[in-house]
Amino acid sequence: MRAAVLRRTAPAEEFPLSLEDLPVPSPGRGEVLIRVSACGICRTELDEVEGRLRPKLPVVPGHQVVGRVEELGPNASGYERGERVGVAWIYWACGKCRFCSGGRENLCPEFRGTGCDADGGYAEYMVVPQDFAYPIPPVFSDAEAAPLLCGGAIGYRALRLTGMRDGDVMGLYGYGSSAHLVHQLIRHLFPSSEVYVFTRKRGDGPSELARKQGADWVGETGDTPPRKLHCAIDTTPAGETVREALRNLERGGRLVMNLIRKESPVPELDYVTHLWEEKEVKSVANLTRRDVREFLRVAAEIPLRPQVTEFRLEEANRALLALKRGEYRGSGVLKMG
């Protein structure tokens, strides 16, 4: 099978992924073999490729995977050959620790990430434990479904963690794959709320997409919005957005950081300006299977419509560099066929 393999970490500009011909993996006990049709491109892959997040090496990246069940391993059940399924960032958790037992398997000390701790979907085939695959609602094409499995699902978790209520003002810092899906969720779940979007530059691709999707206000990071924010979600790689979001929060507001790594440090915070009056900062760590299942159901009811830019598997390096440079709007997806 063809696969894009990471054998060393390096800047995306150096095109560190190598297109290789690897053996098709065999499903083990309780696993399913998936013939991959599409895999979303995520900033987490940039963190892996550039070394901010340490994957096992070598590894096949990719954790927003859509494909068809090709083969069932020993003791695997629940799926039929040819059935369409998806795989998200959570590849495996122990199921026994205090976090797993308490419904927080995303915090399991033995958590394994797809495309980081186990080979993922930048390939024509992959294997996954059967309990960590999800049926894909028929309303979505393969390319539309792929970004839902991370950008959408982790955005859904982040939105829940904000504690948002209808009528609240939400600030979205960054407007990429996750934020443009969260915006659609907010419109559906909280129709009386306002959404303010902060991007790197006025008139850039993300800000124009935000306007197209009906943002109530669009500005640059550093701007002061028309009203204080009751809650905010930060998806950007820049440390500065943390300070800016806290500055713009209403008293008692909460900032949720929906990302794994920052590319630049969070600057010094002034207690009175940024944290006093019971402002909160909360991070998102991974996601649970429940997050994915609930989100896919809600996404199909709306239905959500990701804006997708497609790349071929052999363009994986170019696609990651385009993501780093902000050269496309919405979500990037690798197509295998």
Helices and strands as residue ranges (DSSP letters): E 2-6, G 12-14, E 17-21, E 31-41, H 43-49, E 65-72, E 84-87, E 90-92, H 98-101, G 105-107, E 112-113, E 125-129, G 130-132, E 133-135, H 142-145, G 146-149, H 151-162, E 169-173, H 177-189, E 194-199, H 205-212, E 217-220, E 229-234, H 240-248, E 249-257, I 271-275, E 280-283, H 289-301, E 308-312, G 313-315, H 316-325, E 331-335
